[in-house]
Amino acid sequence: MEQLRSLIKKLLQFRFVRFCITGGLNTLVDFIVFFLLTGSLKWPVIPSQVISYSAGILNSYCINRRWTFQTRNRFFGREMLWFIGVNLCVLGVSVLSMWVLTTQMGFGTILSKLCTTALTMVLGFVLNRLLVFRSRA
């Protein structure tokens, strides 16, 4: 058991591992909101994607700035503006991806959401590391 704890502690020293854990939490928030909106409330896919993704990125900013990238910058500042800009771009990619996969390619909602999530997680990490949290990353 002590070896497992030691391994976890070593893994958490890697920023990418922390980003993946944070990404998992963000994805969970995103999926819960998305499926509540589309399933329970019967909202259309595109507005549901915008709202669920927005909930995920708010969670992402809060956790990534403190835990993943350990920034000391002000909460409301240039870093947040860059984060919002980057994530609006990624949101655009996610909406386009959902639209292409569901309406143009005929994929089901769940498969489209999974493919879109994989795409945006990779894109989000790269852009956040290079543009938003670059001083500490």
Secondary structure, 3 states (H helix, E strand, C coil): CHHHHHHHHHHCCCHHHHHHHHHHHHHHHHHHHHHHHHHHCCCCHHHHHHHHHHHHHHHHHHHHHHHHCCCCCCCCCHHHHHHHHHHHHHHHHHHHHHHHHHHHCCCCHHHHHHHHHHHHHHHHHHHHHHHHCCCCC
